[in-house]
Amino acid sequence: MEHTIVSDTRILVDLDRIAGNMRAVRDMAGPGVAVAAVVKADAYGHGAVAVAPTLMENGAAMLAVANLKEALALKEAYPQYPVFIMGLTPDRLLPLVVEHGIIQTVDSLHQAQVLSRLAQVQGRAAVIHIKYDTGFHRLGFPAGPESLEEIRKACSLPGIDAQGFFSHLALKDDASNEAQFSAFMEAADALEQMGCRFRFRHIADSISGVDDPQYRLDMIRTGALLYGLKGFHRGKLDIRQALTFRTRISHISQVRKGEGVSYDYVWTAPADTRVGTLPFGYADGYPRSLGCGKGMVVIRGKRVPIVGVLCMDQCMVDLTQVPEAQVGDEVIIYGDGSDGTLDIQEVSQLAGTNKNEIVARLTARPPRIYIHGDREEASL
């Protein structure tokens, strides 16, 4: 260990599993299809700066983020890595985009013109991906001939390298996906006839990238897959969850029958009960909705329920199923599904949300410990 871990509550990230997942995605995509590794939201809670080299070394063509702040953190650590902002950047911050050589999403001729002027002043190309709205209605040039003409003008601006053209599927059903894809390809073909040729045309994310090979085009954008989180339905891909979330019992109380635990005494002991206190709470990113007997953790190989209202920094569990439990025992909050642990998918179902939210909401407070072979390195 290079650092002293000062918290019993910690998140372990297996870099070897991320490497294996990245290679599996790369192999699935096949030759001629690039993979943009999505590391937004701090790499879905795994730590973007820490996992980026593993992704790049195992086949990622670029790193994709949501905003400029995320992009700058990666560029500071790895100035040579291609970093693609999938969201928009305000005009006032676009000088930083060009200065740091960041790939920027554009969905207006105005922003392309701003980037063109900045590129000429700074003496370097502004690399852009043009987003086209095929029906998601979040970002993008609106569909139609007027937009195609504006995109043509954007592509021809001095200092602009229009590297990509992309859209996003709503993933409602096969029919709507096909309608969006057809609209996208119709626009892409029309733009090519108008002289706009893109190195990357992309519309597929993690789900459609696996389920719908016909949508892979020149590049796929994969996020959840890289961390072993499955969302696909028809396709197959051998990936493994990379993250586990652990802590230790910090205190044990003897609670008498009828006595309450935590705020408002929502839970009262049905009998004399040993109650363990665990040093994690919703400030660590655990869903507050999983208090009051809904959430579970694993201690000594057995599932035990969280009782009472979940606190910001601590929670309590009923130790009836593990009478031998002691202060200092390891607790598996999120496991990989082995040995009875709750994996991210099961936790998300208990919380009534999706797997991406469970990992993205993990805060910076629990230290990340990165496992590679026999080595462990802490990011405090």
Secondary structure, DSSP 8 states (H G I E B T S, - for coil): --S----S-EEEEEHHHHHHHHHHHHHHH-TT-EEEEE-HHHHHTT-HHHHHHHHHHTT-SEEEESSHHHHHHHHHH-TTS-EEE-S---GGGHHHHHHTT-EEEE-SHHHHHHHHHHHHHHTS-EEEEEEEESS--SSSEESSHHHHHHHHHHHTSTTEEEEEEE-----S-HHHHHHHHHHHHHHHHHHHHTT---SEEE-B-HHHHHH-GGG-TTEEEESGGGGT----SSS-------EEEEEE--EEEEE-TT-EESGGG-EE-SSSEEEEEES--GGGT--GGGTTTT-EEEETTEEEEEES---SS-EEEE-TT-TT--TT-EEEEE--SGGG---HHHHHHHHTS-HHHHHHT--SSS-EEEEETTEEEEE-
